[in-house]
Amino acid sequence: GKQYRLTPGKTIMIEKLAGKKTGDAISFDKVLLLDDGKGVKVGAPYLEGVTVEAVIEGEGRSKKITIIQYKAKTRARRKQGHRQPFMKVQTRK
């Protein structure tokens, strides 16, 4: 998995979630650390009863990368492109 540092109102790009579309509300329940200004709480491994609420703002695809495979001393060459889909998510609380 991936770890993100979030604050209320922050917009991040995450990997595309299957079955979700723009405008849907999502929540993340696997929170590792919480800093509320009064103190820091660290989970072991996750914090109980802490969730992050967010709304999907949009979808897109990242910049294209090109993969080239080449084998020496033969005429073997292969070119392939890839664009990773992502979702833009804004945290609420």
CNS distance restraints for C-alpha pairs under 8 A (distance, minus, plus):
assign (resid   6 and name CA) (resid  10 and name CA) 6.43 0.50 0.50
assign (resid   6 and name CA) (resid  91 and name CA) 7.41 0.50 0.50
assign (resid   7 and name CA) (resid  91 and name CA) 7.12 0.50 0.50
assign (resid   7 and name CA) (resid  93 and name CA) 7.82 0.50 0.50
assign (resid   8 and name CA) (resid  91 and name CA) 5.37 0.50 0.50
assign (resid   8 and name CA) (resid  92 and name CA) 5.33 0.50 0.50
assign (resid   8 and name CA) (resid  93 and name CA) 5.20 0.50 0.50
assign (resid   9 and name CA) (resid  90 and name CA) 6.00 0.50 0.50
assign (resid   9 and name CA) (resid  91 and name CA) 5.13 0.50 0.50
assign (resid   9 and name CA) (resid  92 and name CA) 5.65 0.50 0.50
assign (resid   9 and name CA) (resid  93 and name CA) 7.70 0.50 0.50
assign (resid  10 and name CA) (resid  90 and name CA) 5.61 0.50 0.50
assign (resid  10 and name CA) (resid  91 and name CA) 5.67 0.50 0.50
assign (resid  11 and name CA) (resid  88 and name CA) 6.76 0.50 0.50
assign (resid  11 and name CA) (resid  89 and name CA) 5.50 0.50 0.50
assign (resid  11 and name CA) (resid  90 and name CA) 4.22 0.50 0.50
assign (resid  11 and name CA) (resid  91 and name CA) 6.52 0.50 0.50
assign (resid  12 and name CA) (resid  88 and name CA) 5.79 0.50 0.50
assign (resid  12 and name CA) (resid  89 and name CA) 5.42 0.50 0.50
assign (resid  12 and name CA) (resid  90 and name CA) 6.46 0.50 0.50
assign (resid  13 and name CA) (resid  86 and name CA) 6.26 0.50 0.50
assign (resid  13 and name CA) (resid  87 and name CA) 5.54 0.50 0.50
assign (resid  13 and name CA) (resid  88 and name CA) 4.54 0.50 0.50
assign (resid  13 and name CA) (resid  89 and name CA) 6.14 0.50 0.50
assign (resid  14 and name CA) (resid  86 and name CA) 5.62 0.50 0.50
assign (resid  14 and name CA) (resid  87 and name CA) 5.43 0.50 0.50
assign (resid  14 and name CA) (resid  88 and name CA) 6.55 0.50 0.50
assign (resid  14 and name CA) (resid  89 and name CA) 7.21 0.50 0.50
assign (resid  15 and name CA) (resid  85 and name CA) 6.64 0.50 0.50
assign (resid  15 and name CA) (resid  86 and name CA) 4.63 0.50 0.50
assign (resid  15 and name CA) (resid  87 and name CA) 6.13 0.50 0.50
assign (resid  16 and name CA) (resid  59 and name CA) 7.75 0.50 0.50
assign (resid  16 and name CA) (resid  85 and name CA) 5.83 0.50 0.50
assign (resid  16 and name CA) (resid  86 and name CA) 4.56 0.50 0.50
assign (resid  16 and name CA) (resid  87 and name CA) 5.23 0.50 0.50
assign (resid  17 and name CA) (resid  87 and name CA) 7.51 0.50 0.50
assign (resid  20 and name CA) (resid  24 and name CA) 6.55 0.50 0.50
assign (resid  21 and name CA) (resid  56 and name CA) 7.06 0.50 0.50
assign (resid  21 and name CA) (resid  58 and name CA) 7.80 0.50 0.50
assign (resid  21 and name CA) (resid  59 and name CA) 7.92 0.50 0.50
assign (resid  22 and name CA) (resid  55 and name CA) 8.00 0.50 0.50
assign (resid  22 and name CA) (resid  56 and name CA) 5.13 0.50 0.50
assign (resid  22 and name CA) (resid  57 and name CA) 5.57 0.50 0.50
assign (resid  22 and name CA) (resid  58 and name CA) 5.20 0.50 0.50
assign (resid  22 and name CA) (resid  59 and name CA) 7.03 0.50 0.50
assign (resid  23 and name CA) (resid  55 and name CA) 6.13 0.50 0.50
assign (resid  23 and name CA) (resid  56 and name CA) 5.25 0.50 0.50
assign (resid  23 and name CA) (resid  57 and name CA) 6.06 0.50 0.50
assign (resid  23 and name CA) (resid  58 and name CA) 7.77 0.50 0.50
assign (resid  24 and name CA) (resid  55 and name CA) 5.82 0.50 0.50
assign (resid  24 and name CA) (resid  56 and name CA) 5.67 0.50 0.50
assign (resid  25 and name CA) (resid  53 and name CA) 7.24 0.50 0.50
assign (resid  25 and name CA) (resid  54 and name CA) 5.79 0.50 0.50
assign (resid  25 and name CA) (resid  55 and name CA) 4.47 0.50 0.50
assign (resid  25 and name CA) (resid  56 and name CA) 6.49 0.50 0.50
assign (resid  26 and name CA) (resid  53 and name CA) 6.04 0.50 0.50
assign (resid  26 and name CA) (resid  54 and name CA) 5.34 0.50 0.50
assign (resid  26 and name CA) (resid  55 and name CA) 6.03 0.50 0.50
assign (resid  26 and name CA) (resid  56 and name CA) 7.50 0.50 0.50
assign (resid  27 and name CA) (resid  51 and name CA) 6.38 0.50 0.50
assign (resid  27 and name CA) (resid  52 and name CA) 5.39 0.50 0.50
assign (resid  27 and name CA) (resid  53 and name CA) 4.46 0.50 0.50
assign (resid  27 and name CA) (resid  54 and name CA) 5.97 0.50 0.50
assign (resid  28 and name CA) (resid  51 and name CA) 5.51 0.50 0.50
assign (resid  28 and name CA) (resid  52 and name CA) 5.06 0.50 0.50
assign (resid  28 and name CA) (resid  53 and name CA) 6.63 0.50 0.50
assign (resid  29 and name CA) (resid  49 and name CA) 7.85 0.50 0.50
assign (resid  29 and name CA) (resid  50 and name CA) 6.37 0.50 0.50
assign (resid  29 and name CA) (resid  51 and name CA) 4.48 0.50 0.50
assign (resid  29 and name CA) (resid  52 and name CA) 6.56 0.50 0.50
assign (resid  30 and name CA) (resid  46 and name CA) 5.70 0.50 0.50
assign (resid  30 and name CA) (resid  47 and name CA) 7.18 0.50 0.50
assign (resid  30 and name CA) (resid  50 and name CA) 7.97 0.50 0.50
assign (resid  30 and name CA) (resid  51 and name CA) 7.25 0.50 0.50
assign (resid  31 and name CA) (resid  43 and name CA) 7.43 0.50 0.50
assign (resid  31 and name CA) (resid  46 and name CA) 5.44 0.50 0.50
assign (resid  31 and name CA) (resid  47 and name CA) 5.72 0.50 0.50
assign (resid  31 and name CA) (resid  50 and name CA) 6.61 0.50 0.50
assign (resid  31 and name CA) (resid  51 and name CA) 6.71 0.50 0.50
assign (resid  31 and name CA) (resid  52 and name CA) 7.74 0.50 0.50
assign (resid  32 and name CA) (resid  42 and name CA) 6.21 0.50 0.50
assign (resid  32 and name CA) (resid  43 and name CA) 5.18 0.50 0.50
assign (resid  32 and name CA) (resid  44 and name CA) 7.69 0.50 0.50
assign (resid  32 and name CA) (resid  45 and name CA) 6.44 0.50 0.50
assign (resid  32 and name CA) (resid  46 and name CA) 4.88 0.50 0.50
assign (resid  32 and name CA) (resid  47 and name CA) 6.12 0.50 0.50
assign (resid  33 and name CA) (resid  40 and name CA) 7.21 0.50 0.50
assign (resid  33 and name CA) (resid  41 and name CA) 5.73 0.50 0.50
assign (resid  33 and name CA) (resid  42 and name CA) 4.64 0.50 0.50
assign (resid  33 and name CA) (resid  43 and name CA) 6.04 0.50 0.50
assign (resid  33 and name CA) (resid  46 and name CA) 7.72 0.50 0.50
assign (resid  33 and name CA) (resid  47 and name CA) 7.17 0.50 0.50
assign (resid  34 and name CA) (resid  40 and name CA) 5.73 0.50 0.50
assign (resid  34 and name CA) (resid  41 and name CA) 5.13 0.50 0.50
assign (resid  34 and name CA) (resid  42 and name CA) 6.60 0.50 0.50
assign (resid  35 and name CA) (resid  39 and name CA) 5.90 0.50 0.50
assign (resid  35 and name CA) (resid  40 and name CA) 4.50 0.50 0.50
assign (resid  35 and name CA) (resid  41 and name CA) 6.44 0.50 0.50
assign (resid  36 and name CA) (resid  40 and name CA) 6.82 0.50 0.50
assign (resid  41 and name CA) (resid  47 and name CA) 7.85 0.50 0.50
assign (resid  42 and name CA) (resid  46 and name CA) 7.67 0.50 0.50
assign (resid  42 and name CA) (resid  47 and name CA) 6.92 0.50 0.50
assign (resid  43 and name CA) (resid  47 and name CA) 4.41 0.50 0.50
assign (resid  43 and name CA) (resid  48 and name CA) 7.77 0.50 0.50
assign (resid  52 and name CA) (resid  91 and name CA) 7.16 0.50 0.50
assign (resid  52 and name CA) (resid  92 and name CA) 7.62 0.50 0.50
assign (resid  52 and name CA) (resid  93 and name CA) 5.88 0.50 0.50
assign (resid  53 and name CA) (resid  91 and name CA) 5.93 0.50 0.50
assign (resid  53 and name CA) (resid  92 and name CA) 5.51 0.50 0.50
assign (resid  53 and name CA) (resid  93 and name CA) 5.40 0.50 0.50
assign (resid  54 and name CA) (resid  89 and name CA) 6.42 0.50 0.50
assign (resid  54 and name CA) (resid  90 and name CA) 5.47 0.50 0.50
assign (resid  54 and name CA) (resid  91 and name CA) 4.06 0.50 0.50
assign (resid  54 and name CA) (resid  92 and name CA) 5.16 0.50 0.50
assign (resid  54 and name CA) (resid  93 and name CA) 7.24 0.50 0.50
assign (resid  55 and name CA) (resid  89 and name CA) 5.69 0.50 0.50
assign (resid  55 and name CA) (resid  90 and name CA) 5.47 0.50 0.50
assign (resid  55 and name CA) (resid  91 and name CA) 6.44 0.50 0.50
assign (resid  55 and name CA) (resid  92 and name CA) 7.22 0.50 0.50
assign (resid  56 and name CA) (resid  87 and name CA) 6.85 0.50 0.50
assign (resid  56 and name CA) (resid  88 and name CA) 6.00 0.50 0.50
assign (resid  56 and name CA) (resid  89 and name CA) 4.50 0.50 0.50
assign (resid  56 and name CA) (resid  90 and name CA) 6.48 0.50 0.50
assign (resid  57 and name CA) (resid  87 and name CA) 7.57 0.50 0.50
assign (resid  57 and name CA) (resid  88 and name CA) 5.45 0.50 0.50
assign (resid  57 and name CA) (resid  89 and name CA) 5.51 0.50 0.50
assign (resid  57 and name CA) (resid  90 and name CA) 6.65 0.50 0.50
assign (resid  58 and name CA) (resid  87 and name CA) 5.83 0.50 0.50
assign (resid  58 and name CA) (resid  88 and name CA) 5.14 0.50 0.50
assign (resid  58 and name CA) (resid  89 and name CA) 7.29 0.50 0.50
assign (resid  59 and name CA) (resid  85 and name CA) 7.51 0.50 0.50
assign (resid  59 and name CA) (resid  86 and name CA) 5.89 0.50 0.50
assign (resid  59 and name CA) (resid  87 and name CA) 4.40 0.50 0.50
assign (resid  59 and name CA) (resid  88 and name CA) 5.97 0.50 0.50
assign (resid  60 and name CA) (resid  85 and name CA) 5.81 0.50 0.50
assign (resid  60 and name CA) (resid  86 and name CA) 5.49 0.50 0.50
assign (resid  60 and name CA) (resid  87 and name CA) 6.33 0.50 0.50
assign (resid  60 and name CA) (resid  88 and name CA) 7.86 0.50 0.50
assign (resid  61 and name CA) (resid  83 and name CA) 5.78 0.50 0.50
assign (resid  61 and name CA) (resid  84 and name CA) 5.49 0.50 0.50
assign (resid  61 and name CA) (resid  85 and name CA) 4.23 0.50 0.50
assign (resid  61 and name CA) (resid  86 and name CA) 5.73 0.50 0.50
assign (resid  62 and name CA) (resid  83 and name CA) 5.47 0.50 0.50
assign (resid  62 and name CA) (resid  84 and name CA) 5.37 0.50 0.50
assign (resid  62 and name CA) (resid  85 and name CA) 6.26 0.50 0.50
assign (resid  62 and name CA) (resid  86 and name CA) 6.98 0.50 0.50
assign (resid  63 and name CA) (resid  83 and name CA) 6.07 0.50 0.50
assign (resid  63 and name CA) (resid  84 and name CA) 7.74 0.50 0.50
assign (resid  64 and name CA) (resid  81 and name CA) 6.57 0.50 0.50
assign (resid  64 and name CA) (resid  82 and name CA) 5.63 0.50 0.50
assign (resid  64 and name CA) (resid  83 and name CA) 4.81 0.50 0.50
assign (resid  64 and name CA) (resid  84 and name CA) 7.90 0.50 0.50
assign (resid  65 and name CA) (resid  81 and name CA) 5.68 0.50 0.50
assign (resid  65 and name CA) (resid  82 and name CA) 5.49 0.50 0.50
assign (resid  65 and name CA) (resid  83 and name CA) 6.64 0.50 0.50
assign (resid  66 and name CA) (resid  79 and name CA) 7.09 0.50 0.50
assign (resid  66 and name CA) (resid  80 and name CA) 5.83 0.50 0.50
assign (resid  66 and name CA) (resid  81 and name CA) 4.48 0.50 0.50
assign (resid  66 and name CA) (resid  82 and name CA) 6.60 0.50 0.50
assign (resid  67 and name CA) (resid  79 and name CA) 5.75 0.50 0.50
assign (resid  67 and name CA) (resid  80 and name CA) 5.06 0.50 0.50
assign (resid  67 and name CA) (resid  81 and name CA) 5.94 0.50 0.50
assign (resid  67 and name CA) (resid  82 and name CA) 7.91 0.50 0.50
assign (resid  68 and name CA) (resid  77 and name CA) 7.32 0.50 0.50
assign (resid  68 and name CA) (resid  78 and name CA) 5.69 0.50 0.50
assign (resid  68 and name CA) (resid  79 and name CA) 4.54 0.50 0.50
assign (resid  68 and name CA) (resid  80 and name CA) 6.41 0.50 0.50
assign (resid  69 and name CA) (resid  77 and name CA) 5.69 0.50 0.50
assign (resid  69 and name CA) (resid  78 and name CA) 5.05 0.50 0.50
assign (resid  69 and name CA) (resid  79 and name CA) 6.45 0.50 0.50
assign (resid  70 and name CA) (resid  76 and name CA) 6.05 0.50 0.50
assign (resid  70 and name CA) (resid  77 and name CA) 4.70 0.50 0.50
assign (resid  70 and name CA) (resid  78 and name CA) 6.62 0.50 0.50
assign (resid  71 and name CA) (resid  75 and name CA) 7.33 0.50 0.50
assign (resid  71 and name CA) (resid  76 and name CA) 5.49 0.50 0.50
assign (resid  71 and name CA) (resid  77 and name CA) 6.61 0.50 0.50
assign (resid  72 and name CA) (resid  76 and name CA) 7.71 0.50 0.50
